[in-house]
Amino acid sequence: MTVNRWLMALAAACCATLIATSANADEPGSPIFGGNLQDGAAHLAATRAEEQARRNQAIPLEQRLVDYQRAPNCQNPDGTWIRGSGDGTCPHGEGTPNAPVLCAGPGQSVIWPMWRRERTTPAAAWGPWTRLDFGGCNTDLLPTLTEADFRRLPLPAPTLTLQPDRGWVLVNIATIVTTDPDPVTLRTDLLGHAITVEATPTTWTYDFGDGHTLTTTSPGHPYPHHDVFHQYEHPGTTTITLTATWTGRYLIDGTTTWHTINGTATTTTTSTPLTIEERTSRLVATHCHTRPKPADC
């Protein structure tokens, strides 16, 4: 039996509905989700409860209005369920539903159910403990790096190389552009877990400043093997803006599985202003390097 199916079966036997707490850990009593435990809801409940508990740790204990603890789900002699002790024992010596065999995979260990209590003021007595989830395995409760998290990372602006790179370009002559396709590695922290993120630019969009854009999956190559370029049609002044679209994956410290980030991030860079010039060739009577320079040069 998989962990998620076991959690749902346990939920059906014990309690059909979960109520979790406010996303603001110091506001007791506000539900953020609830419903029957089905279609992975048990995993969601455990993950969200873990997130609330980690956020709540930032508040000094004497100031907290809510408190969290993972402890066994113990059964009284009359068949009712109560919170066990934080050391994994039950007050009546009864067993718990978190059987270690259910987390027998590599690197897995049992996580007890999450319990919560609250009080109205820091000076008031604590209320009774209530259960938020039914626990699971440690790998089930690892955080997910979301698209929003990915976009908040300090991804670098893409490099933009022009050829020729001299501050001016010619009308009807290819202006060649290239960029760096190499991935970057970043370190971050998510809900108390250290994470390695590998971000890779996969597509690039060039805005050439004259109404023309180009989106490509090629980083470009220099002359004479160039494949990303643009020909300006009219003289003037312009800038080239390059937007890189990044995909990513992440690895949580202590685990061996890379996870794909569901979503993308973008970074942008803009060139210095370029002058678009139109130059023509003509016959001259003498060499233009002659000094003094001939009048027809």
Stockholm file with secondary structure:
# STOCKHOLM 1.0

chainA/1-297         MTVNRWLMALAAACCATLIATSANADEPGSPIFGGNLQDGAAHLAATRAEEQARRNQAIPLEQRLVDYQRAPNCQNPDGTWIRGSGDGTCPHGEGTPNAPVLCAGPGQSVIWPMWRRERTTPAAAWGPWTRLDFGGCNTDLLPTLTEADFRRLPLPAPTLTLQPDRGWVLVNIATIVTTDPDPVTLRTDLLGHAITVEATPTTWTYDFGDGHTLTTTSPGHPYPHHDVFHQYEHPGTTTITLTATWTGRYLIDGTTTWHTINGTATTTTTSTPLTIEERTSRLVATHCHTRPKPADC
#=GR chainA/1-297 SS CCHHHHHHHHHHHHCSEEECCCSSTTSTTCCSCEEESCTTHHHHHHHHHHHHHHHHTTSCGGGCSEEEEECCEEECTTSCEEECCTTSCCTTCCCCSCCGGGGCSTTCCEECCEEEEECSSTTSCCCCCEECCCCEEGGGGCCCCCHHHHHHSCCCCCCCEEESCSSEEETTSEEEEECCCCCEEEEEEETTEEEEEEEEEEEEEEECSSSCEEEESCCCCCTTSCCSEEECCSCEEECCEEEEEEEEEEEETTCCCCEECSSCEEEEEECCCEEEECCCCCCCSSCTTSSSCCTTC
#=GC SS_cons         CCHHHHHHHHHHHHCSEEECCCSSTTSTTCCSCEEESCTTHHHHHHHHHHHHHHHHTTSCGGGCSEEEEECCEEECTTSCEEECCTTSCCTTCCCCSCCGGGGCSTTCCEECCEEEEECSSTTSCCCCCEECCCCEEGGGGCCCCCHHHHHHSCCCCCCCEEESCSSEEETTSEEEEECCCCCEEEEEEETTEEEEEEEEEEEEEEECSSSCEEEESCCCCCTTSCCSEEECCSCEEECCEEEEEEEEEEEETTCCCCEECSSCEEEEEECCCEEEECCCCCCCSSCTTSSSCCTTC
//
